[in-house]
Structure formats: C-alpha cells, structure tokens
Amino acid sequence: MKRSRTFLSGLFVALVVVLPSVGASGNFAKSKADAGQEQMLVSVDWLSKHFSDPSFVLLHISKKEEYDAAHIPGAQYLEYHDISTPHGAGLMLELPPMAQLVSVFEKLGISNKSRVILYFGNDWVSPTTRVYWTIDTMGLGPRTSILDGGLPAWRAAGKPLTTEVKTATQGSITPEPRTDIFADAAWVSSHLNQPNVTILDARNREFYTGEKSDGNPRQGHIPGASNLPFPELVDEKSSKFKNPDAIQELFENAGLKPSNLMVSYCHIGQRATVLYFAAKMLGYHARMYDGSWEEWSKSPNLPIVRGDKPGKP
C-alpha cells in the first residue's frame, strides 16, 4: 500500500476552532510538538469573545448548500474532497500529496501563525475531526481547535450568521510533517502484541464482530483491537463532546491504560479521528491508522478476528 509514502508527501489541513484543553488523570507526558498546544475544544462564548482576533481563520465543514444558506461571518468553506486523494486513485479517504494540501489551505488564508477554528454545519463531527487530524499531521495542530457543537450551537446561542462570502487573503504554510501521529498497515502489523499499545476500533459493534459487512473483502477486526464506537464519545442531541470524565471512563473500559499509546481505526480513516481527537484532548499519546479497515481487509496476508473479543493473531 502507498499510504506510508503518501504521508511524507501529502497531508490534510483543516479548519480549527480553539477549545479549552483538558488534562486526563495522570498528567500524561506530551510530545515536544504538542508542548505549546492551544485549547483544542472551544465554546461558543469563547469564540464570541475572541472573534475579532486577526490571526483567526474559520473553516466551515459541511455540504456546500449548507454553507451558502448560513455560516459564521468570515468563515471560509472547506471542500472536504480537496484534501483527499481522488476516488479511484487510492483508498476512499487518503492523504494526498503535501503540495496539494498546502495549496488548498493557503488559498483559504491559513499560514503557520494562523489560529484555525474548525466547525461543522450540522452533524459532521467525524469529518471535522478528520480535518483536525490532517492539520495536526502537517504540524499545525497546536494552533488548531474545534468549536464544540458546531454551527447549531452558535445558532442556538443567537450569534450572528451571514450568507456573505469573504475573500481570503493568501496564506503561507511551511509544513512540518508529524509521522508520530500517523499509522500505516506495516506499523500496525508490527505493533499487534505490544502491551504498551492499545488499538481501538471506532466502528459500530456489528462491523467490529463481523456480523455485518461494510462491503470490504473480509469482515471482523484487527487482532487485539477493542471496540469503542465513535458515537459514544459525542452527545447524540447536541453533537457536543461528552464531558472529560465520561470520555475517560469510556477509554478505560475499552482497555486504554494511562501510559499506553492509543491507535484508532474505522472503515476509511474518518470516524477513528473522533477517538484520536478525544484521546489527545485528554492527554494521551495517539495515532490514527489512515488506511483503516478498507486497507487491512484487502490484504490477505494481514490477520483478522471475528466475534466480540479482541482476539490474537
């Protein structure tokens, strides 16, 4: 598979909304790259108070017609497919060449010193965290955040909306790729039985067990992986992240130990980024397997397990 090569030459960038960072119990050591991390999840009130900051770049993530109908003043529309390898040229959702990412996000007004704010139009939580992970792989994560609850929360608070499209000022990005938050099939395969690595499957349980097919050649899960469906981390009605204690309990029940590296995967590398974002927010070291089950299931030499237990290779 070409993901490991693609990662070094291409990565995703996304709109970020700054949110207060939350420390998990244990004060897990952060990498040098994360040492200056801004608040990852921000509230509507926080964004309102900092709205006039000239370094802010707001990115709207949704269907185009939703952006056209109403968006936060000054927000740019991010075409989600522009930051992925085109269908038919790789896996369904795959990091494209770095030059492509730089071009897309510079046109949206992002520079290395920008404060990026990501928000979704309706319930696009996992596409928004995918954008965050993409930005993080480019080295821009420390200055990126997500608006908790997205546009619905902004609208419910009576904040201003517009249909006016602001012309972005060309940005300038010098990416600093982070291979320490990316995993490919070779990396996952070589870390299956390591006690300090916890692999979490973010798919719904019927796909994890193999009872239901997602259209890929083989069904089941990666040996040793525990199941933590991504919707469990988010409030169903508000699309806001659950409180840190509740998320911490979900991770612990899934077998994630305080000192372990968390590696998440899903169908195509989108839903797994919800786990990645939440784990990082709580202070864990985290990676995301970009190829996810689509890539793993298509490689007959890679082992799989069926049923509701993690299993072994």
C-alpha positions in Angstrom: 0.0 0.0 0.0 1.2 3.5 -0.7 0.0 5.3 2.5 3.4 5.4 4.2 4.8 7.1 1.1 1.8 9.4 0.7 2.1 10.6 4.3 5.5 12.1 3.8 4.5 13.8 0.7 0.9 14.7 1.5 -1.3 15.6 4.4 -4.6 17.1 5.2 -5.2 20.6 6.7 -8.5 21.7 8.3 -10.4 24.5 9.9 -9.9 24.6 13.6 -11.8 26.0 16.5 -9.9 26.7 19.7 -11.3 24.8 22.7 -10.1 24.6 26.3 -7.7 21.7 26.6 -8.5 19.1 29.2 -5.9 17.1 31.1 -6.6 13.5 31.9 -5.8 12.0 35.2 -2.1 11.1 35.4 -0.8 14.2 33.5 0.5 12.1 30.6 3.7 13.5 29.1 3.1 15.3 25.8 5.5 15.3 22.9 7.6 18.3 22.2 5.4 19.1 19.2 2.4 19.3 21.5 4.1 21.3 24.2 2.6 24.6 23.0 -0.9 23.1 22.2 -3.7 25.7 22.4 -7.1 24.7 23.7 -8.4 22.0 21.4 -12.1 22.4 22.1 -13.7 25.9 22.4 -17.2 27.0 23.3 -19.5 29.5 21.6 -18.9 32.0 24.4 -15.1 31.6 24.0 -15.2 32.2 20.2 -17.5 35.2 20.6 -15.0 36.9 23.0 -12.1 36.2 20.7 -13.9 36.7 17.4 -12.0 39.8 16.3 -8.6 38.2 16.7 -6.8 39.0 13.3 -5.0 35.7 13.4 -8.2 33.6 13.3 -9.2 31.6 10.2 -12.6 29.9 10.5 -13.3 26.9 8.3 -16.8 25.7 7.7 -17.2 21.9 7.1 -20.4 20.7 5.6 -22.3 20.3 2.4 -21.8 23.4 0.2 -25.5 24.3 0.2 -25.5 24.5 4.0 -22.6 26.9 3.9 -24.4 29.0 1.3 -27.6 29.1 3.4 -25.8 30.4 6.5 -22.4 30.5 8.1 -20.4 32.3 10.8 -19.2 35.7 9.5 -15.8 35.5 7.9 -15.8 31.7 7.7 -14.3 30.0 4.6 -15.8 26.9 3.0 -13.6 23.9 3.0 -14.3 21.5 0.2 -13.7 18.2 2.0 -12.7 16.2 -1.1 -10.0 18.7 -1.9 -7.9 17.3 0.9 -8.1 13.7 -0.1 -6.7 11.6 -2.9 -9.4 11.4 -5.6 -11.6 8.3 -5.6 -10.1 5.7 -7.9 -6.6 6.9 -7.3 -6.1 5.3 -3.9 -8.3 4.3 -1.0 -11.6 6.0 -0.4 -10.2 8.6 2.0 -6.5 9.0 1.8 -4.0 11.8 2.5 -3.0 13.4 -0.8 0.4 14.9 -1.7 1.6 17.7 0.7 1.8 20.2 -2.1 -1.9 19.7 -2.7 -2.7 20.3 0.9 -0.5 23.4 1.2 -2.2 24.9 -1.9 -5.7 24.2 -0.6 -5.2 25.7 2.8 -3.1 28.7 1.7 -5.9 29.7 -0.6 -8.2 29.6 2.4 -5.9 32.1 4.2 -4.0 29.8 6.5 -0.4 30.4 7.5 1.8 28.8 10.1 0.9 31.6 12.6 -2.9 31.4 12.0 -5.3 30.4 14.7 -7.5 27.9 12.9 -11.1 27.3 14.0 -12.9 24.3 12.7 -16.7 23.9 12.9 -19.3 21.7 11.3 -22.5 22.9 9.7 -24.8 20.2 11.1 -23.7 16.8 12.5 -20.4 16.4 10.6 -18.4 15.7 13.7 -16.1 13.0 12.2 -15.3 14.9 9.0 -14.3 17.9 11.3 -12.0 15.7 13.5 -10.6 14.3 10.3 -9.7 17.8 9.2 -8.1 18.4 12.6 -6.0 15.3 12.4 -4.9 16.3 8.9 -3.8 19.7 10.1 -2.1 18.0 13.0 -0.1 15.8 10.7 1.1 18.9 8.9 2.4 20.3 12.2 -0.3 22.9 12.5 -2.3 21.1 15.2 -1.0 23.2 18.2 -2.8 26.3 16.7 -6.0 24.5 15.7 -9.3 24.0 17.6 -12.8 22.7 17.1 -16.0 24.6 18.0 -17.9 22.4 20.4 -21.4 21.8 18.9 -20.5 23.5 15.6 -22.9 25.8 13.8 -26.0 24.5 15.6 -24.6 25.6 19.0 -23.6 29.0 17.5 -27.1 29.4 16.1 -28.9 28.3 19.3 -26.9 31.0 21.2 -28.3 33.7 18.9 -24.9 34.5 17.4 -24.7 36.3 14.0 -24.9 34.4 10.7 -24.4 35.5 7.2 -24.5 34.4 3.6 -21.8 36.8 2.6 -18.6 35.2 1.3 -15.4 36.8 2.4 -12.4 36.7 0.1 -9.5 35.1 1.9 -6.0 36.6 1.9 -3.5 34.1 0.5 -1.7 32.4 3.3 1.8 30.9 3.5 2.4 27.4 5.0 5.7 25.6 5.7 4.5 22.2 6.8 6.4 20.2 9.5 5.0 16.6 9.0 4.4 14.6 12.1 4.9 10.9 11.5 4.4 10.1 15.2 0.6 10.5 14.9 0.2 8.5 11.7 0.0 4.8 11.3 0.0 2.6 8.2 -0.6 -1.2 7.8 3.0 -2.1 8.3 3.2 -0.1 11.5 0.0 -1.6 12.9 1.0 -5.1 11.9 4.4 -4.7 13.7 2.7 -3.5 17.0 -0.1 -6.0 17.4 1.1 -7.7 20.5 2.8 -4.8 22.3 1.5 -4.3 25.9 2.1 -0.5 25.7 -0.1 -0.1 22.5 -3.9 -0.1 22.7 -5.7 -0.5 19.3 -9.3 0.8 19.3 -11.9 0.1 16.6 -14.2 3.1 16.2 -16.8 1.3 14.1 -20.3 0.2 15.3 -20.2 -3.2 17.0 -21.8 -5.2 14.2 -18.9 -4.3 11.9 -16.3 -5.0 14.7 -17.7 -8.5 15.3 -18.0 -9.2 11.5 -21.8 -9.8 11.8 -22.4 -7.1 9.2 -20.5 -6.4 6.0 -19.3 -2.9 5.1 -18.6 -4.0 1.5 -14.9 -4.9 2.0 -13.5 -8.3 1.2 -13.2 -9.6 4.8 -15.2 -8.9 7.9 -14.1 -8.7 11.5 -11.5 -6.6 13.3 -7.7 -6.3 13.7 -6.4 -8.8 16.3 -6.1 -7.3 19.8 -8.3 -4.4 19.0 -11.1 -3.4 21.4 -14.3 -1.8 20.3 -15.3 1.8 21.1 -17.8 3.1 18.6 -17.2 6.8 18.0 -20.8 8.0 18.6 -20.4 7.0 22.3 -18.0 10.0 22.8 -20.5 12.6 21.5 -23.9 13.7 22.8 -26.5 12.5 20.4 -28.7 15.5 20.6 -26.2 18.4 20.7 -23.3 16.8 18.8 -21.0 18.1 21.5 -18.3 16.0 23.1 -19.2 14.4 26.4 -17.5 15.7 29.5 -13.9 14.6 30.1 -14.7 12.2 32.9 -17.3 10.4 30.8 -14.8 10.1 27.9 -12.1 9.0 30.3 -14.3 6.2 31.6 -15.1 5.0 28.0 -11.4 4.8 27.2 -10.6 2.9 30.4 -13.5 0.5 29.8 -12.1 -0.2 26.3 -8.7 -1.1 27.9 -6.7 2.1 27.3 -4.2 2.5 30.1 -2.8 5.9 31.1 0.7 5.2 29.8 -0.3 3.5 26.6 -0.3 4.7 23.0 -3.8 4.7 21.6 -4.1 3.8 17.9 -7.6 4.1 16.4 -9.1 2.9 13.1 -12.5 2.6 11.5 -13.9 2.0 8.0 -11.9 4.5 6.0 -10.0 6.7 8.5 -12.6 9.3 9.3 -14.6 8.1 12.4 -11.4 7.0 14.0 -10.3 10.6 14.2 -13.0 11.3 16.8 -11.2 8.9 19.1 -7.9 10.5 18.1 -9.1 14.0 18.9 -10.6 12.9 22.3 -7.6 10.9 23.3 -5.2 13.8 22.6 -7.5 16.2 24.3 -7.3 14.1 27.5 -3.5 13.9 27.3 -2.9 10.5 25.7 -0.4 9.9 23.0 -2.4 8.9 20.0 -2.1 7.7 16.4 -4.7 7.1 13.7 -4.4 4.3 11.1 -5.3 6.1 7.9 -5.9 3.1 5.7 -8.2 1.5 8.4 -10.4 -1.5 7.7 -10.6 -0.8 3.9 -6.9 -1.3 3.5 -6.5 -4.0 6.2 -9.3 -6.2 4.8 -7.9 -6.1 1.3 -4.6 -7.5 2.4 -5.0 -11.3 2.7 -1.6 -11.6 4.5 -2.9 -9.5 7.4 -4.7 -11.4 10.2 -8.3 -10.7 11.2 -10.5 -11.8 14.1 -14.3 -12.3 14.2 -16.5 -12.1 17.2 -16.9 -9.7 20.2 -13.5 -10.4 21.8 -10.2 -8.6 20.9 -8.5 -11.9 19.9 -5.0 -12.7 18.9 -3.2 -13.0 15.5 
